[in-house]
Each structure stands twice: as C-alpha cells, then as structure tokens.
C-alpha cells in the first residue's frame, strides 16, 4: 500500500513536470511575436528619451528626435539634450552609417555596431529587419531550446536565449524576458564581441587568478565611440577565464599626442602589475 502511494505521488510529479514543459511555447513562436509587435510599416517621427544609469555617476538623460523613412528603411537621429550633445546626429542610408559633429560640422563614417551617443543603443536597434531573419533559438548541451518560465518581480515571464544566424547583426547573442500575457519584452541582455577576439579569448587557458592588463586603441578622439565598452567586454572575457584585471587603458590612435598617450598607458599598466 505504501509503495503504491509513493508510486502514484511520483507519477503525479512526473505528469506535472511534463505538463509544465509542454506548456512552454517554442522560441521561434516568441521571436515571431516580437516581429508582429514591433513591425514598422510607415514613415515616422518621434521623440526618444533615454535614461542612462551608471554606478557612482548618477543619471544621464539623453533626448533625441528620430526620423524614419519606410521606403528604404533609412533613419536620422538628431540629439537635443544634454547641451553637450545638442545638434549632433546620426544618419543611416543603405549600408552606410554616419555620425555628425556639430562643433566641427563634419560627418564621420562609422560602423553599424558603434554606440549612439555613448549609450547601449546601436544602429541595429532602429532597423526594420525581422528578428526571425536574424536569430535562431539557442540550444543547450542536450540540444534543447534555452527557454524557461520565470517571474520578473511579480510578473510571469518567458526567459529565452537566441543566437545570430547571420553575421551582420549588432548583437550575436541576446537573452529576453517577455511577459507571458502579451509578449512585451521587459528585459533584454545583449552580448557582442569581435569574432577574432572572441575566438582568441575562447582559446586562452585558465588564468587561475593571474593578473592581467587590458588596453584598446581607437581611431576617433571622442568619449563615446566604444572604447569603454570594449574595455568592459575584454575585462569580462579575462574574468571568465579566472584572471584578474588590474589595469586598463585607451589610446586615441588618431590623436596628435598619440606617442605621449602610449607612454602614459604603458607606464600605468606596468605599475599596476
């Protein structure tokens, strides 16, 4: 009798677990829901406000006017706040992406994965291309889709992971938390790193607490063209291998005092070791 009760209880747990797994939608379905929700079908103009929050730096409020032309999926972004960025802009037509600096009245051709005004926004965030054309479900070691039912605060969500199936995406990997009732995304984590550097970092042996220094070079002597983001990504890569980053540096390769910057970065990094 006791054995029968245990068996029935075990079968009940099994059926509940199976039912829970079967009730999950596929990641492909959720990707298609995102395409439906955010599809743009006309020209548009809107005001975009972004609050950038960083530890020990307070909040930075960024305001811009966004213009989009549906015929060729081109767009123009004009910054209107803060005052330091007012008048700067970004223009994308076809595969070309330009940054405009009002203080020099010049356009600079930049990559599509460059950050916009020092934020996490990139050109790909404003493009019309469908997620279903760019991404596929991420699979675990057993070949199963990486999806689960969770709660974000008190809101039931589906958490799922997707990876790029084409090479020219802004983020090769993204993790979504979308509401279960209306599929609205409440949280997104996006990851990117150059393929060459990602391959190199992947081949590194375990660092086992060894000290490391990280530095990058960049062409534009501007504070919002990706240097700090590159440092953060490299630092995370080193830490994932068990290393400890003790010093960082950025060299503006197009600067007139490049040699002095190199000397200063080398001196700083050597002292940190």
Helices and strands as residue ranges (DSSP letters): H 2-22, H 27-38, E 44-54, E 58-69, E 74-81, E 89-93, E 96-101, E 106-109, G 123-126, H 131-134, E 135-137, E 147-152, E 155-164, E 173-179, E 185-191, H 195-203, E 211-218, H 227-240, E 244-252, H 258-272
